[in-house]
Amino acid sequence: MNNEVTPTEVVRLLTALKGLYTFKDLSEYLKIPTQVLWRYTKYLNVPEKTTAKKILLEIERSNLLYNAFDKIIAINRYGYIETWRINKNIHLLNLFGYLVFRYLKEKNVKIDAIIPLSIDGIPFATIVSNWTTASLYIPYPEAYLTMDRWKSKEYLKDGEERMRRIYLPKGIFRKDDKVLMVDLVLEDASVVNAMYELIEAEDATPWGVIVALSKNDKWLENIIYPIEKKIVYTIPKTQIERKIRYKSQSYI
């Protein structure tokens, strides 16, 4: 599997960044004329392979993705990440999707199926599915009549007294499918362990779990199964007390 990012994928990344930075800022960071950037983000031109590699190096050197995370993402006064603010920002979600895509390329793994672990995680899972071309499957909190047959699993979330249950339609995966669990925000391993068992019961392979955002990584120790585990962005401690500030910009 080729782990290099293609020119088209670099253009997709530029298009996401364009929604969070001005063309002027991107031009200064990437040392590319604004007119050329405009043509790239409108898909009128695609950079040559060597140019695309240079652009990617400049994006990484300037730390544009994580600088955007630092400015936009924070904790509210109640100590929670306001997921609705992130889910309405397609540009930000695309940056997270790209980083998952890049991580999987570096791991040299081809994922067959993506499954979100919560309702809040569905937009992020959709973006990851789009970046990776893996199939997207949605679990349910109840047994709906739209499912002819299903399997379910109970789990107890940390700090709660009432059991929760998740449902998957039977036959949802192909045999030996590599399945990636994802969520936008997660700080509890119980749903990961439950979903692992459901996936395995369907004769598929739970490859790992990737979470876009978390305030800490201690909860990863409570995942009892040997799978890949990654948090894309752990919110710095200096930002935990900062009141959330949100600004999404889109420039033409």
Residue frames relative to the residue before (quaternion, step in Angstrom):
aa qw qx qy qz dx dy dz
M 1.0000 0.0000 0.0000 0.0000 0.00 0.00 0.00
N 0.3931 -0.7248 0.5173 0.2293 3.62 -0.77 1.03
N 0.1989 -0.8189 0.5285 0.1026 3.59 -0.63 1.11
E 0.4715 0.6534 -0.4562 0.3777 3.59 1.22 0.32
V 0.4238 -0.6737 0.5433 0.2673 3.55 -1.15 0.68
T 0.3858 -0.7500 0.4947 0.2095 3.57 -0.78 1.03
P 0.6689 -0.4915 0.3646 0.4220 3.63 -1.23 0.32
T 0.6403 0.5211 -0.3306 0.4574 3.60 0.99 -0.78
E 0.6554 0.5029 -0.3092 0.4711 3.59 1.02 -0.78
V 0.6111 0.5321 -0.3419 0.4760 3.59 1.12 -0.65
V 0.6347 0.5175 -0.3255 0.4727 3.60 1.03 -0.77
R 0.6221 0.5282 -0.3390 0.4682 3.60 1.00 -0.74
L 0.6519 0.5038 -0.3066 0.4766 3.56 1.01 -0.83
L 0.6346 0.5269 -0.3211 0.4654 3.60 0.99 -0.82
T 0.6438 0.5334 -0.3147 0.4494 3.56 1.00 -0.85
A 0.6422 0.5002 -0.3178 0.4861 3.59 1.05 -0.74
L 0.6611 0.5071 -0.3065 0.4602 3.59 0.94 -0.87
K 0.5992 0.5842 -0.3492 0.4217 3.57 1.10 -0.72
G 0.6550 0.5173 -0.3098 0.4555 3.57 1.14 -0.52
L 0.7380 0.3872 -0.2070 0.5125 3.58 1.29 -0.28
Y 0.7430 0.2555 -0.1638 0.5965 3.56 1.30 -0.31
T 0.5055 -0.6034 0.5041 0.3552 3.59 -1.24 0.36
F 0.6217 -0.5167 0.4211 0.4112 3.56 -1.25 0.35
K 0.6156 0.5576 -0.3446 0.4375 3.57 1.06 -0.75
D 0.6692 0.4929 -0.2987 0.4691 3.57 0.90 -0.92
L 0.6663 0.4999 -0.3046 0.4619 3.58 0.89 -0.92
S 0.6241 0.5446 -0.3339 0.4498 3.57 1.03 -0.79
E 0.6728 0.4900 -0.2905 0.4720 3.59 0.98 -0.85
Y 0.6724 0.4993 -0.2932 0.4612 3.57 0.96 -0.88
L 0.7963 0.3500 -0.1450 0.4715 3.56 0.83 -1.06
K 0.3522 -0.7649 0.4711 0.2625 3.58 1.34 -0.16
I 0.5031 0.5930 -0.4363 0.4527 3.53 1.02 0.98
P 0.5184 -0.6404 0.4568 0.3355 3.65 -0.90 0.83
T 0.5868 -0.6103 0.4039 0.3465 3.56 -1.04 0.80
Q 0.6181 0.5549 -0.3505 0.4327 3.61 1.04 -0.73
V 0.6515 0.5043 -0.3071 0.4764 3.57 1.04 -0.82
L 0.6379 0.5214 -0.3233 0.4654 3.59 0.98 -0.84
W 0.6309 0.5402 -0.3262 0.4514 3.56 0.99 -0.86
R 0.6736 0.4898 -0.2993 0.4656 3.60 0.92 -0.87
Y 0.6207 0.5336 -0.3387 0.4641 3.58 1.07 -0.71
T 0.7357 0.4442 -0.2469 0.4477 3.58 0.77 -1.05
K 0.6546 0.4527 -0.3128 0.5185 3.58 1.29 -0.22
Y 0.4193 -0.7344 0.4294 0.3172 3.57 1.40 0.09
L 0.3583 0.7141 -0.5135 0.3129 3.57 1.09 0.76
N 0.7734 0.0853 -0.0552 0.6257 3.55 1.25 -0.54
V 0.1863 -0.7378 0.6344 0.1361 3.54 -1.26 0.48
P 0.4691 -0.6936 0.4577 0.2990 3.63 -0.78 0.91
E 0.5598 -0.5636 0.4787 0.3740 3.53 -1.24 0.46
K 0.7015 -0.5005 0.3048 0.4056 3.55 -1.21 0.49
T 0.6785 0.4815 -0.3024 0.4652 3.62 0.89 -0.88
T 0.6410 0.5169 -0.3174 0.4703 3.59 1.05 -0.79
A 0.6396 0.5295 -0.3194 0.4566 3.56 0.99 -0.87
K 0.6434 0.5193 -0.3200 0.4626 3.58 1.01 -0.81
K 0.6458 0.5128 -0.3140 0.4706 3.60 1.02 -0.79
I 0.6319 0.5290 -0.3288 0.4613 3.58 1.00 -0.84
L 0.6630 0.5087 -0.3033 0.4579 3.57 0.93 -0.90
L 0.6374 0.5264 -0.3201 0.4628 3.57 1.01 -0.80
E 0.6655 0.4933 -0.2994 0.4735 3.58 1.01 -0.82
I 0.6085 0.5414 -0.3467 0.4652 3.59 1.08 -0.72
E 0.6923 0.4662 -0.2716 0.4791 3.56 0.93 -0.92
R 0.6490 0.5246 -0.3204 0.4484 3.59 0.97 -0.84
S 0.7110 0.4396 -0.2449 0.4912 3.58 1.04 -0.82
N 0.3371 -0.7796 0.4684 0.2433 3.58 1.34 -0.12
L 0.1530 0.8530 -0.4886 0.1017 3.57 1.10 0.74
L 0.6565 0.5226 -0.3314 0.4313 3.59 0.95 -0.77
Y 0.7397 0.4153 -0.2430 0.4705 3.56 0.73 -1.04
N 0.5676 0.5568 -0.3891 0.4653 3.61 1.17 -0.41
A 0.6342 0.5157 -0.3224 0.4775 3.58 1.05 -0.77
F 0.6325 0.5227 -0.3322 0.4651 3.60 0.98 -0.81
D 0.6604 0.5305 -0.3097 0.4320 3.58 0.90 -0.96
K 0.7069 0.4770 -0.2639 0.4508 3.58 0.99 -0.84
I 0.7665 0.4103 -0.1969 0.4532 3.57 0.96 -0.85
I 0.7647 0.3925 -0.1996 0.4704 3.57 0.89 -0.93
A 0.1753 0.7684 -0.6002 0.1366 3.54 -0.94 0.92
I 0.5385 -0.5953 0.4928 0.3358 3.51 -1.38 0.02
N 0.3895 -0.7104 0.5212 0.2684 3.61 -0.98 0.74
R 0.7401 -0.4507 0.2723 0.4183 3.58 -1.28 0.13
Y 0.6605 0.4859 -0.3106 0.4808 3.59 1.25 -0.29
G 0.5788 -0.6201 0.3569 0.3913 3.57 1.30 0.02
Y 0.6124 0.5608 -0.3412 0.4405 3.59 1.26 0.28
I 0.4270 -0.6267 0.5768 0.3037 3.54 -1.29 0.46
E 0.3171 -0.7619 0.5328 0.1875 3.60 -0.65 1.06
T 0.2638 -0.8323 0.4710 0.1261 3.53 0.07 1.35
W 0.6010 0.5787 -0.3755 0.4036 3.60 1.05 -0.64
R 0.6182 0.5480 -0.3473 0.4438 3.57 1.10 -0.63
I 0.6787 0.4789 -0.2804 0.4810 3.56 1.04 -0.80
N 0.6750 0.5210 -0.2999 0.4278 3.58 0.94 -0.89
K 0.6778 0.4665 -0.3157 0.4726 3.61 1.12 -0.40
N 0.6359 0.5039 -0.3202 0.4891 3.58 1.31 -0.06
I 0.2377 -0.8223 0.5041 0.1151 3.57 0.09 1.33
H 0.6145 0.5567 -0.3499 0.4360 3.59 1.10 -0.68
L 0.6624 0.4996 -0.2977 0.4722 3.56 0.95 -0.89
L 0.6426 0.5202 -0.3179 0.4642 3.58 0.95 -0.86
N 0.6466 0.5251 -0.3215 0.4503 3.58 1.03 -0.75
L 0.6098 0.5308 -0.3558 0.4689 3.59 1.09 -0.61
F 0.6432 0.5009 -0.3166 0.4849 3.58 0.98 -0.81
G 0.6458 0.5309 -0.3155 0.4491 3.57 0.97 -0.88
Y 0.6375 0.5236 -0.3232 0.4637 3.56 0.99 -0.82
L 0.6767 0.5018 -0.3065 0.4431 3.60 0.87 -0.90
V 0.6141 0.5131 -0.3424 0.4923 3.59 1.12 -0.62
F 0.6337 0.5395 -0.3065 0.4620 3.56 0.98 -0.94
R 0.6753 0.4907 -0.2856 0.4707 3.57 0.91 -0.96
Y 0.6338 0.5358 -0.3261 0.4525 3.60 0.97 -0.83
L 0.6719 0.4891 -0.2970 0.4703 3.58 0.94 -0.89
K 0.6205 0.5310 -0.3418 0.4650 3.59 1.07 -0.69
E 0.6655 0.4988 -0.3001 0.4672 3.56 0.96 -0.86
K 0.6606 0.4777 -0.2915 0.5004 3.57 1.17 -0.62
N 0.3222 -0.7803 0.4730 0.2520 3.56 1.36 -0.21
V 0.4866 0.6479 -0.4350 0.3926 3.56 0.95 0.94
K 0.2484 -0.7398 0.6087 0.1431 3.55 -1.11 0.76
I 0.2092 -0.7880 0.5726 0.0867 3.54 -0.51 1.26
D 0.3259 -0.7687 0.5243 0.1675 3.59 -0.94 0.91
A 0.8207 0.0844 0.0069 0.5650 3.58 1.03 -0.76
I 0.2024 -0.7462 0.6255 0.1049 3.53 -1.17 0.79
I 0.0138 0.7989 -0.6011 0.0144 3.57 -0.96 0.84
P 0.3240 -0.7517 0.5390 0.1987 3.62 -0.70 1.04
L 0.4050 -0.7309 0.5064 0.2126 3.54 -1.19 0.61
S 0.7842 0.1305 -0.1046 0.5975 3.59 1.28 0.00
I 0.6590 -0.4784 0.3874 0.4322 3.56 -1.30 0.17
D 0.6392 0.5329 -0.3230 0.4507 3.59 0.98 -0.84
G 0.6869 0.5080 -0.2817 0.4369 3.58 1.13 -0.59
I 0.4748 0.7066 -0.4328 0.2965 3.61 1.23 -0.20
P 0.6619 0.4829 -0.3442 0.4585 3.69 0.80 -0.78
F 0.6468 0.5088 -0.3143 0.4733 3.60 0.97 -0.84
A 0.6464 0.5180 -0.3147 0.4634 3.59 0.96 -0.86
T 0.6299 0.5358 -0.3248 0.4590 3.58 1.05 -0.78
I 0.6458 0.5112 -0.3070 0.4769 3.57 1.01 -0.86
V 0.6571 0.5034 -0.3070 0.4696 3.60 0.93 -0.90
S 0.6260 0.5344 -0.3265 0.4647 3.57 1.01 -0.81
N 0.6621 0.5116 -0.2955 0.4611 3.57 1.00 -0.86
W 0.6693 0.4919 -0.2960 0.4718 3.59 0.98 -0.82
T 0.7752 0.3788 -0.1813 0.4719 3.59 0.92 -0.91
T 0.3326 -0.7513 0.4758 0.3140 3.60 1.32 -0.42
A 0.4126 0.6829 -0.4923 0.3481 3.60 1.18 0.48
S 0.5629 -0.5925 0.4536 0.3554 3.57 -1.19 0.55
L 0.2849 -0.7531 0.5729 0.1532 3.54 -1.15 0.70
Y 0.0243 -0.7927 0.6088 -0.0181 3.57 -0.86 1.02
I 0.2425 -0.7947 0.5474 0.1002 3.57 -0.86 1.00
P 0.3025 -0.7311 0.5794 0.1955 3.62 -0.83 0.95
Y 0.3214 -0.7565 0.5437 0.1698 3.57 -1.23 0.38
P 0.4422 -0.6880 0.5024 0.2806 3.58 -1.13 0.61
E 0.7643 0.2115 -0.1311 0.5949 3.59 1.32 -0.24
A 0.5071 -0.6264 0.4915 0.3300 3.55 -1.29 0.30
Y 0.1177 -0.8284 0.5464 0.0373 3.58 -0.03 1.27
L 0.5964 -0.5868 0.4185 0.3534 3.57 -1.24 0.52
T 0.5438 0.6079 -0.4031 0.4149 3.60 1.24 -0.21
M 0.6610 0.4237 -0.3006 0.5415 3.58 1.30 -0.15
D 0.3575 -0.7410 0.5288 0.2087 3.58 -0.65 1.09
R 0.7779 -0.0116 0.0366 0.6273 3.56 1.00 -0.94
W 0.0148 -0.8177 0.5752 -0.0165 3.55 -1.07 0.63
K 0.2469 -0.6929 0.6418 0.2166 3.50 -1.44 0.10
S 0.0903 -0.8084 0.5807 0.0330 3.56 -1.06 0.67
K 0.1351 -0.7764 0.6124 0.0627 3.51 -1.33 0.40
E 0.3095 -0.7362 0.5729 0.1844 3.56 -0.97 0.88
Y 0.0570 0.7764 -0.6275 0.0127 3.55 -1.20 0.54
L 0.3095 -0.7381 0.5737 0.1742 3.54 -1.23 0.54
K 0.3064 -0.7684 0.5400 0.1550 3.53 -0.56 1.22
D 0.5972 -0.5860 0.4111 0.3619 3.56 -1.08 0.78
G 0.8202 0.2453 -0.1955 0.4785 3.55 -0.95 0.93
E 0.6703 0.4587 -0.3000 0.5003 3.60 1.29 0.00
E 0.3581 -0.7360 0.5348 0.2098 3.56 -1.17 0.54
R 0.6864 0.4676 -0.2749 0.4844 3.58 1.20 -0.46
M 0.4591 -0.6862 0.4956 0.2697 3.56 -0.91 0.95
R 0.2277 -0.7335 0.6217 0.1539 3.54 -1.18 0.67
R 0.1669 -0.7806 0.5938 0.1015 3.57 -1.23 0.36
I 0.1286 -0.7668 0.6234 0.0829 3.54 -1.11 0.74
Y 0.2134 -0.7821 0.5805 0.0766 3.54 -1.15 0.80
L 0.0619 -0.7582 0.6474 0.0459 3.52 -1.19 0.72
P 0.4839 -0.6383 0.4998 0.3295 3.62 -0.95 0.75
K 0.4829 -0.6533 0.4946 0.3089 3.60 -0.98 0.78
G 0.8008 0.2675 -0.2163 0.4902 3.53 -1.05 0.80
I 0.3511 0.7777 -0.4637 0.2384 3.57 1.28 0.28
F 0.7637 0.3043 -0.1717 0.5428 3.60 1.09 -0.71
R 0.4499 -0.6075 0.5626 0.3346 3.50 -1.34 0.26
K 0.6360 -0.5361 0.3843 0.4005 3.56 -1.17 0.54
D 0.8547 0.1124 -0.1399 0.4872 3.55 -0.97 1.04
D 0.2837 0.7410 -0.5447 0.2715 3.61 1.14 0.46
K 0.3311 -0.6925 0.5983 0.2297 3.58 -1.08 0.76
V 0.1106 -0.8254 0.5535 0.0072 3.57 -0.54 1.20
L 0.1657 -0.7697 0.6117 0.0775 3.54 -0.97 0.97
M 0.2439 -0.7462 0.6044 0.1359 3.57 -0.81 1.05
V 0.0073 -0.8044 0.5940 -0.0111 3.59 -0.93 0.86
D 0.0245 0.7684 -0.6390 -0.0253 3.54 -1.31 0.34
L 0.5487 -0.6113 0.4558 0.3427 3.53 -1.20 0.54
V 0.7797 -0.0204 0.0484 0.6239 3.57 0.88 -0.99
L 0.1472 0.7858 -0.5895 0.1156 3.58 -0.87 0.92
E 0.0483 0.7854 -0.6151 0.0495 3.53 -1.02 0.87
D 0.6657 0.4341 -0.2876 0.5346 3.54 1.19 0.61
A 0.3490 -0.7915 0.4735 0.1662 3.57 -0.71 1.10
S 0.4947 0.7080 -0.4240 0.2726 3.61 1.17 -0.44
V 0.6763 0.4797 -0.3065 0.4675 3.61 0.92 -0.82
V 0.5993 0.5499 -0.3587 0.4580 3.60 1.12 -0.60
N 0.6702 0.4968 -0.2977 0.4640 3.58 0.89 -0.92
A 0.6584 0.5073 -0.3070 0.4635 3.58 0.99 -0.84
M 0.6786 0.4816 -0.2978 0.4678 3.59 0.91 -0.90
Y 0.5693 0.5836 -0.3748 0.4415 3.60 1.09 -0.67
E 0.6975 0.4790 -0.2757 0.4562 3.55 0.84 -1.00
L 0.6340 0.5209 -0.3309 0.4660 3.60 1.05 -0.70
I 0.6538 0.5106 -0.3077 0.4660 3.58 0.94 -0.90
E 0.6749 0.4943 -0.2928 0.4630 3.57 0.89 -0.94
A 0.6291 0.5400 -0.3301 0.4513 3.59 1.09 -0.70
E 0.6781 0.4590 -0.2797 0.5012 3.58 1.24 -0.42
D 0.5115 -0.6800 0.3830 0.3596 3.60 1.32 0.37
A 0.5008 0.5904 -0.4610 0.4338 3.57 1.12 0.67
T 0.4545 -0.6906 0.5003 0.2573 3.57 -1.31 0.22
P 0.2689 -0.7484 0.5798 0.1771 3.62 -0.56 1.08
W 0.2217 -0.8280 0.5035 0.1082 3.58 -0.21 1.29
G 0.7805 -0.2648 0.2056 0.5276 3.57 0.90 -0.85
V 0.3269 -0.6992 0.5907 0.2352 3.51 -1.40 -0.13
I 0.0462 -0.7763 0.6286 0.0056 3.55 -0.98 0.94
V 0.1235 -0.7895 0.6008 0.0218 3.55 -0.80 1.10
A 0.4671 -0.6915 0.4733 0.2823 3.57 -0.85 0.95
L 0.8358 0.0601 0.0486 0.5435 3.57 0.77 -1.09
S 0.1607 0.7598 -0.6260 0.0712 3.54 -1.16 0.65
K 0.4748 -0.6645 0.4952 0.2963 3.56 -1.20 0.50
N 0.7946 0.0128 -0.0100 0.6069 3.60 1.23 -0.35
D 0.3953 -0.7241 0.5151 0.2325 3.56 -1.28 0.21
K 0.3676 0.7615 -0.4722 0.2491 3.59 1.25 0.16
W 0.6346 0.5701 -0.3299 0.4042 3.57 1.03 -0.80
L 0.5332 0.6375 -0.4059 0.3801 3.59 1.20 -0.43
E 0.5918 0.5919 -0.3566 0.4149 3.58 1.15 -0.59
N 0.6721 0.5072 -0.2947 0.4520 3.60 1.19 -0.47
I 0.4759 0.6056 -0.4706 0.4305 3.58 1.26 0.18
I 0.2607 -0.8376 0.4658 0.1164 3.56 -0.37 1.24
Y 0.6785 0.4854 -0.2872 0.4707 3.60 1.26 -0.18
P 0.5119 -0.6771 0.4418 0.2904 3.60 -1.08 0.72
I 0.2853 0.7525 -0.5393 0.2479 3.58 0.16 1.27
E 0.6049 -0.5212 0.4441 0.4065 3.55 -1.32 0.22
K 0.0619 -0.7995 0.5975 -0.0047 3.58 -0.99 0.87
K 0.1412 0.7966 -0.5767 0.1134 3.57 -0.83 0.97
I 0.1597 -0.7192 0.6670 0.1111 3.52 -1.21 0.76
V 0.4100 -0.7341 0.4820 0.2464 3.59 -0.64 1.08
Y 0.8142 -0.0095 0.0574 0.5777 3.59 0.84 -0.95
T 0.1322 -0.7640 0.6292 0.0546 3.54 -0.65 1.17
I 0.4318 -0.7232 0.4727 0.2591 3.56 -0.61 1.11
P 0.4685 -0.6930 0.4671 0.2864 3.61 -0.74 1.04
K 0.5969 -0.5939 0.4058 0.3553 3.56 -1.09 0.72
T 0.6133 0.5719 -0.3482 0.4191 3.58 1.11 -0.65
Q 0.7066 0.4487 -0.2621 0.4804 3.56 1.23 -0.44
I 0.4508 0.7246 -0.4421 0.2761 3.58 1.21 -0.27
E 0.7498 0.3863 -0.2105 0.4941 3.57 0.99 -0.83
R 0.5311 0.6520 -0.4102 0.3530 3.56 1.22 -0.20
K 0.4491 -0.6736 0.5168 0.2786 3.57 -0.88 0.92
I 0.5496 -0.6675 0.3845 0.3234 3.55 -0.83 0.96
R 0.0660 -0.7580 0.6483 0.0295 3.51 -1.03 0.88
Y 0.0534 -0.8253 0.5617 -0.0233 3.52 -0.67 1.04
K 0.1453 0.7702 -0.6108 0.1124 3.52 -0.87 0.98
S 0.0455 -0.7865 0.6159 -0.0057 3.54 -0.57 1.15
Q 0.0859 -0.8124 0.5768 0.0077 3.56 -0.70 1.09
S 0.0329 -0.7695 0.6376 0.0189 3.52 -1.11 0.70
Y 0.0940 -0.8170 0.5689 0.0058 3.54 -0.59 1.14
I 0.2789 -0.7447 0.5839 0.1634 3.58 -1.10 0.76
